[in-house]
Amino acid sequence: MEDKKIYNLIKKEIQRQREGLVLIPSENYASPAVLRCMGTPLSNKYSEGYPHKRYYSGNEYIDEIEDIAIERAKKLFKAEHANVQPHSGSQANAAVYLALLKPKDTVLAPSLFAGGHLTYGSPINFSGIIYNFIHYGVNPKTERYDFDEIEEKAKKYKPKLIVTGTTSYPRALNFKKFKEIADKIGAYLMADIAHIAGLIIAHCHSHPFPFCDVVTTTTHKTLRGPRGGLILSKKDLAEKIDKAVFPGIQGGPLDHVIAAKAVCFKEAMSESFKKYQKQIILNAQAMAQEFVKAGFRLVTGGTDNHLILIDISSFKIDSKRIQDELDKIGIYVNKNVIPFEKRTPFNPSGIRLGSPAITSRGFKEKEAGYTAQLVIKLIKNINNKKIKNQIKKEVKKLTQKFPIYEMDSFGSGFAR
Ligand SMILES: Cc1ncc(COP(=O)(O)O)c(C=O)c1O
């Protein structure tokens, strides 16, 4: 590579990923095959439109690739229709809103404090600027979704669309209950499964179909594919969804990423992928157990999925400091808001951590539990330089025992 500055920074980033413990629940290590697709000349092609209906010539092979990606996505998610073109999870959500809503229409979605995403009507996001979002939260005692509240709000505000989805809710989503409420008021039901797509494929979480009209996801979290989005829907919404993606909100699709999505869907059909997803949950639970044992309070008391949310509101240290100190020793977590948050989103009362990336490295419960112990030790000794250095060494040792992207400096070697 001629550009030494960028070359060296890419090398450093790969080294950081190799030598760090990634506990950010939305991150993962894509396979070399997925990464390779994204570095191909497919990136050069313009292919506005859909397979066999393009605005540009020269799309013979691109059409085949997109057809394969669509067919695999439909099979994988048992969906009647798939659109593989959204550039990201946010784009997928934007396309669904454009397809189903008019500006100012009402939508009922989880609040940011109850695991919601920015695209569920945050006032600083297009969704909150264009549409009228009403939010539901969680029950103050159980910290789980309260279907009485959701039904009450649905009846009161009559949303055209109900959204269920999560970025930080550690429990399973009950699509059937959401559907019962949506049916009572004739609303569409959308599930955003960005975080839990892999778990759903492996039957570690209930399936959004047939309950939901439309399902959006990212392809890069538990699904472990390229950075991107995907929309799955019932047949009767296919035309609306496709038009909303292109020409509605996007121009030319990212054909190199669509090829990578196709590869990721094939990988996700394998038995080893299902085993991997089961291990993700076991590892998240092993971490949860360690935190509980050490006296930490977890939101909802534990986890059903790939993530846990630690409540540090009673601590003197703030979450930003914990995130920063862990970063310095090579452990990556998120500061995150918790239900009924009393601090600010910039310095909230929660630490969110998850198991997808460490499980891709080959961690089992023993190593996941030990990783949690390292986090606990750091939090308890946050001002002790000597102990922090010891933990840093332990992190390095652990990552060397479970290597990732081994073979060359651009990640084409994937240990598992
Ligand atoms: C539930 C959920 N939806 C949508 C998104 C947006 O995905 P992207 O970052 O690809 O736009 C995220 C990302 O964190 C998410 O967690």
The ligand as a Tripos MOL2 file, in Angstrom:
@<TRIPOS>MOLECULE
LIG
   16    16     1     0     0
SMALL
NO_CHARGES

@<TRIPOS>ATOM
      1 C1        -31.3700   -1.7030   17.5830 C.3       1 LIG1
      2 C2        -30.5430   -0.9150   16.6230 C.ar      1 LIG1
      3 N1        -31.1190   -0.4530   15.5160 N.ar      1 LIG1
      4 C3        -30.4390    0.2520   14.6100 C.ar      1 LIG1
      5 C4        -29.1020    0.5240   14.7800 C.ar      1 LIG1
      6 C5        -28.3920    1.3580   13.7700 C.3       1 LIG1
      7 O1        -27.4700    0.6590   13.0430 O.3       1 LIG1
      8 P1        -26.3060    1.4560   12.2480 P.3       1 LIG1
      9 O2        -25.3280    1.8790   13.2580 O.co2     1 LIG1
     10 O3        -25.8130    0.4100   11.2790 O.co2     1 LIG1
     11 O4        -26.9640    2.5940   11.5550 O.co2     1 LIG1
     12 C6        -28.4510    0.0560   15.9130 C.ar      1 LIG1
     13 C7        -27.0220    0.3370   16.1100 C.2       1 LIG1
     14 O5        -26.4520    0.3690   17.1110 O.2       1 LIG1
     15 C8        -29.1880   -0.6830   16.8640 C.ar      1 LIG1
     16 O6        -28.6280   -1.1400   17.9750 O.3       1 LIG1
@<TRIPOS>BOND
     1     1     2 1
     2     2     3 ar
     3     2    15 ar
     4     3     4 ar
     5     4     5 ar
     6     5     6 1
     7     5    12 ar
     8     6     7 1
     9     7     8 1
    10     8     9 2
    11     8    10 1
    12     8    11 1
    13    12    13 1
    14    12    15 ar
    15    13    14 2
    16    15    16 1
@<TRIPOS>SUBSTRUCTURE
     1 LIG1         1 GROUP 0 **** ****
